Amino acid sequence: MTKFNSFHGTVTMITDLMGQNGKEDGCKKLISVENGMGTIVNFLITPTTYFVDHVLVAVGDRVTGYYDGNAPALLIYPPQYQALVMVKKSPYQNVKVDYFNSQLESSDGRLRLNVSPYTQILLTNGQLFTRNLANRDLIVIYGTSTKSIPAQTTPYRIIVLC
């Protein structure tokens, strides 16, 4: 179970990181994100970072970066985290990245899933996931939700983070 923390803001800079050998050059990037109140976070982007909808992110885009809150972090300013999932803000969808328990309720108790036969359930590589969703780390893409606690939604798509 991963403890997903997030940071929201506007992309201010994207830079390539140089590898120790020529093969890695250009494979890692550093994306700087500023939240509008002066706080900056640098996200380390690797080939394993999952971009929801496989979008291309550019300077000026509003994004949310998710990282492992239990992973060790360098004590530098601005803070730097390895991004696990990046989401480009869209007015047409909501995204929740979290651990969902046996009742398909998020670890923070704010969202419960009602999976329908029309919900796409995929792996990060785009292949169908056919097992039980309970007790897994999930990326949930949904539209509207109830105003109850926890809010309930029928997701458009679920990506399983194996």
N, C-alpha and C positions, 0 to 999 in steps of 0.2 A: 504494500500500500504506500503510495507516494503522497506526501503532503504537498499539494500544489499551492504555491503562492503566486500572485500575479501583480503586474504593474501595468497601468494604462497611461497612454500619452501619445505624443506626436513624434514621429521619427525625425531627428534633426541631422543625423549623419550615418552613412553606411561606408565602412572601410573594409578592404581585404586584409586578412592576416597572413603574414608570410610564414610558411612552414620551414622546418629544419632541412628538408630536402625539397628539391624542385617539384616533386610529384604532388605535394600538398598545397602548393601556392594557388590561391583563389578558391580553395575548397572550404575555407572557414572565413566568416565575416564577423564584424563587430557592428551591431546596430545600436545607436544611441537614441534613447527615448526620454522626452521631457514631459512632465505631467501638467504643465501650465502654471504651476506654483513654484517653479525653480528647482524642483527635484529631478535629478537625472539618473538614469540607470543604463548601463551598457549590457546588452545581451550578446553572448557568444553564440553564434549560429554555426552549427556543424551540419554535415550531410544527414544526420539522424534527426535534426529538428523538423517537426511536422508543421507545415503551414496549412491551416484549414482552407479548403477549396483550392489548394496549390496556387495561391495568389502570388503575384509579384509585388513586393513591398518597395516603396520609394520614399525619398525624403518628402515630408509633409503629410504622409498617411497617418491616420489614427490607428493605433494597434494596441493589443494586449499581449504581453509576453508572460507565459507560465513557466515556472521553474520549480525545482525540488527544494522546498523550504528546509529539509533536513540535510541537504548536501553541504559540505564545507564550502565556505566562500572566502575569497581574498579580502583582507581588511584594507581596502583601498577606497579612494573617492575619485570619481563616482563608483558606487558598487557595481560589480560585474557578476552576472549569473549566466550559467549555461541554459539557454532556452530549450525547453522540451517541446513546447507548442507555441506557435505564434498565430494570432488571429487579427485580420484586418477588419476594422469596424465596418459594419454594413447595416443600413436601416431596415433591411428585410429579414434579418435573422438574429437570434440570440445564441450565445455559445457558453456552455458551462464545461469546464474541465475539472474533474474531481473523481474521487473514489465513490462508488455507489454500492451500498450494502445489499443484503438478501431481499429487502423490500424495494430495491432500486431507488433508495433515498440517498442523496448526497451526504458526504461526511459532515458538512456544516448544517445539515437539516433544513436547507432552504428550498430544495427541489426534489420532487418525486416524479418518476417516469411512468407513463402509461403507454407501453409499447403496443403499436397496432400492427396488423399484417402489412401495412403500407410503409412502415418505418424501415429505411435502408439500414442494415447493420453490416459494417465493413471493417476490415483490418486497415492499417495504415498504408498497405500496399494496394488498396483498392479491391481486394478479393473479399468475397462474402464470408461473414463470420456466422457459424451455425450452432455454436454452443450457448450455454447459459450466460446471461449478462451479469448475473448477481456477483457481488464481491469482486469487482474489477475497477480498474482505472479506465474512465471513458471520456471521450469528447462528445458532448451532446449538442446537436444543432436543432434549434426549435424556434417556433414563432411565438404565439401567445401562450400565456399560462394563467392559472387561476390566481386569485388574490389570497388564497388560504395559506396557512402555515402548516406544513411546507406547501409551497406553490406546486401545482401539478400541471404537467404538460404531456402532449403526445408529440415526441420528436419527429422531425423530418428525417434525420439521419443520426446514427450513432457510430463513432469510430472507436474501436477497441484498442487500447494501448497495451499490447502484450509485453 
